[in-house]
Amino acid sequence: MSQSLKRLKVKLRIAVVQLNPRIGHVDQTLARINSIVSRIERYRPDIVVFPEFALSGYSFHSRSHIEPYLSQPTNGPAWDICQRISKRLSCITVMGYPEIVRESSQKAYNSAIVVNANGELVFNYRKAFLYYTEEEWGCSENPAGFQTFDLPFYQKACDSDGRLYDVSLKSAIGICMDLSPYKFQAPFYDFEFSSFHSEHSTELILFPMAWLHSISATRESKNPEQQKKEIAQSQQSLGFQSHGSQGEYQLDILLNDGTCIKESPSAVTCDLPDVQVKSAFSHPAEPDLTNVDYWILRFMPLLAYRQRKNWFSGGLLATVLKKFQEIRTTYMGASLEKPWSFEHKNTVAVMCNRCGVEDGTTVYAGSSSVFKFNGKYGNFEEELDSSNRSVEVLGSLGKGYEGVLLRDVEIEVLREVDDKAIAIVPERT
Ligand code: GLN
């Protein structure tokens, strides 16, 4: 049997479901999920991603508050719905949920399951970097830190002659705060998560999130009461639901076969009291571009950057890397061998956020997006945001509505292929 190294294109259809769950309303959220899934079923997505704590809601304040929602990976409502969706759509389903280990430790985690088309558990990931509300209910950090796993796809990799192969993608889950500096205390430029995945050449990153909009009142807020009032006012003027979506969803579907569907819940006119809140929070059907740019910036090691090649002459990089005690081989994307270690690689990142408001203080940013980091333009780019040509923003949902973003993505991979195992089947149109 002969083997050869081939460049293959892995073509995947990805559905990103943005939700607005409310604590105590699991059944209502499940009903809306069913309604969203029935709208995308005919497009046969390969992967369906849901947000962090997609069914339970996010802001828990004590262990007894979260206790009724804790479950094991293969037990509980997240497992049930993921299995059902995976089998019905013949797809991979990813969903965030609050996990309990029912052994002596009784440890709780912020986790996400990955379920395959047979309804089997492929991976259970636990969040490594925690947000401060998680401390309130005694969440533990992932002892394994950031991780990768192989995610198999059948007949999804295509060579230049149009032959199709089975392929496994080196994949990862990140959960919300995993993208931020550890406890917001680590240096911003350490880029822990994206450096790890650039060094491990991760090809597909799936990101369930409950990412806060900047108008949220948090621990750091100077005048939380005033902010709460402004949030309530803007919610009212926009007719915004603090949870749910009144049965109306935002659909944003753009596929290679020419399918293009863009629907938003009926536009709301807004007359917001405060200029700052108005600009930040109005236009709920549009993404928060500041937020999208921030996520892109946190993937800095995967972005082309002209200055990179000048930085580390004279041994400075070696000194910086020593600080990481040999666990890191790159800093801000630069390695000792190559100015940009991600050059010629590519990675798709699926950012699946929630929307809505919890506790009258926590406003989620929505803006769920699909990014492709293409590993090109290393010597040219200067801006570390969506204008950088090395990141393709394939689509984003609005900040305020439940709905679904559906995109076809292509990931180029190099694989040893075995001529005898070649199976030729017609491509899906
Ligand atoms: N960095 C995130 C934020 O500011 C953390 C939230 C989370 O982990 N859910 O929104």
Residues whose N, C-alpha, C, O or C-beta is under 5 A from the ligand:
A	BS01	LIG	Y131 C176 M177 S180 A210 W211 L212
